């Protein structure tokens, strides 16, 4: 008998928002739903790994991802688009930043504000 916590939850009809701060060696990721901040994690730069994580934890959801334009160009966006996932590349100046976020700048802060921008 499976406990309630181990059953897979179906996220059909729900939207999952993912903000990514991408670097050559790692990605910092924040995941939100319409109502909650769900998860914060770090991983190596791998589109398939992130896609598989989202698919296994938020089954059947609509995914919206974003990251800031930079050194990585558009390969991440193209890879997610090939999987049918909406992924946007944001101009860094278009991502609103509060004074506190400017003072406490980090990859985690950047990924969180990118994810919030998608809401």
N, C-alpha and C positions, 0 to 999 in steps of 0.2 A: 504494500500500500504506500503510495507516494504521499508525502506531506504536502501541505498547501504551498510551502515555500519552494519546493523543488519542481513544481509543475511549471511548464512553459506558459507564459502569459502571451496572449494574442493582442497585439497593438494595432489591429486593423482599424483604419479610419483616423488614427492618431498621427501627429506629426512630431518627429524627433529632429531637434536642431543641434548641429554639431559645429562648434568653433574650433579651428585648428591654428596653432602657432607652429609653422613648419620650419625645420632646420635640416641641415645635411645629415646629422646623426640621430635626431629624435624629433618626435612630434608631441606637443602638449595638447591635450584634447579636453574640451568641456562639452557635456551633453545635457540638453534641456528638453523638457516636454513643454506643452502649452502652460502647464501649471507649476512644474517643479524643476529644480536643478537635480539631475539624475546621477551624474557621474563625472569625475575628473580623473584622467589617467594620462600616462606617458607611454609611448611605444616607439619602436624603430620606424623609420619612414617606409611604410609598406601599405599600399592601397588595399590589397587583398586582405591583409590582417584586419584592418579597420572595418572593411566591409563585412567580413565574417563575424567580427565582434558585434557589430550593429544587428546583423541578421540573426544571430543566436540570442541576443539579449532583448531585442525590440522587434520581434518577429512581425512581419507584415505591415510595419509602420511606413509612413512616407518620410524619407530622409531629406533634410536640407542641410548641406554643408557649406562652409565658407572658410577661406584663409586669405591673408593679406598677400598682395602681389609682392614679389621679391625675386631673390636669386633662383628660386625653383621654377619660375615661369608658369606654364600652363599644363605641364604633363599630368599633375595630380587631377586637375579639373577634367582633362580629357579621359583619364583612366576611370574616374567615377561616372562620367557621362556614358562611356561604353558599357557600364553596368546598369545604366538606366537611373542613376542617382543624380539629383539636382545638386550641383556644386558650383559655387560662385567664387570668383577671385575679386577681392575688394581692394580698392585703392586705399593705402594706409591713411591718407588724409581724410577719407570719408568715414572712418570708424570713430565715432565720438569717444572722447577720453575726458574723464573728470580730472580735477586737480589732484585728488588722492591717487588715482591710477597713474598719473604722470610721476608722482613722487615714489610710488611703490612699483615701478615698472618691472615686470618679469614675464616669462613665457606664460605662466599660469594666468596672470592678469590679462595678457593679450588674448589668449584663447577664450577666456570668459567673456570679455567685452565683444569679441567677434560673434560668439554664440548668441549673446543678448541682442545684438544688432539684427539677427535673423528673426527674432520673435515678432 
